[in-house]
């Protein structure tokens, strides 16, 4: 059995799986799993699958698979949900986190109000 969460950000809906070492969930055949869970008639139904993984160079790593099983670089709405997921699930208590993606490392600011995630915003580093 795989534990998952379905979330959406501005209409993009994804199935999120905590694949960090904290859960011990080992995900294999990610592409096939993405196609299966994304099927709106026989699966969960989503735009794709997002795996939240450990990273050696960032706080977390995000692997994103489209509904057709192809791996994508990143999705802005999807990564915002990653920020909410990791905070809500107690994977971090930090309000600024880094997330490794195929599009590079992204920095997120988790905006908290009354002990709940109110919004997630990107921080752009000045070169």
Buried (B, 14 or more C-beta within 10 A) or exposed (E): EEEBBEBEBEEBBBBBBBBBEEBEBEBEEBBEBBBBBBEEEEBBBBBBBBBBBEBEEBBBBBBBBBBEBEBBEBBEBBBBBBBBBBBEBEBBEEEEBBBBBEEEBBBBBBEEEEEEBEEBEEEEEEE
